[in-house]
């Protein structure tokens, strides 16, 4: 049970890369997210995100007591949740394109690494198995809202000004 929980917590193994595990986890989530949306639909990505949320919480609840670190670098299932949330919200708003997937990746990584304002605060609220996910979910939300605002400004500029 512990080894399966560690595998899930490690983003299905993507967190075990020897360098930049958070970026590797986000990139793995992006590839799987792209496949889900491209081959199936945005609705399937939403269903998978809903299923992943309790699985992620369970896996970190089981795996973290075996670790001395409250937020070990190899735990990247939280990056999967945040990356998929960014994709879900932004693609629902703007549509599907390679560019939007790339922007979603970059924006999520920016907010996940930078951790402005509220994001840094929520990573310390509650038990570790939850707070690990809370900051990435908020980073995903901030990234999506920023991209949506940028996209809306671009559309207004193109339609009404240019």
Secondary structure as UniProt FT lines:
FT   HELIX           2..9
FT   TURN            10..13
FT   HELIX           14..16
FT   HELIX           21..35
FT   HELIX           36..40
FT   HELIX           42..64
FT   TURN            65..66
FT   TURN            70..71
FT   TURN            73..74
FT   HELIX           77..94
FT   HELIX           98..114
FT   HELIX           118..122
FT   TURN            123..124
FT   HELIX           128..156
FT   HELIX           157..161
//
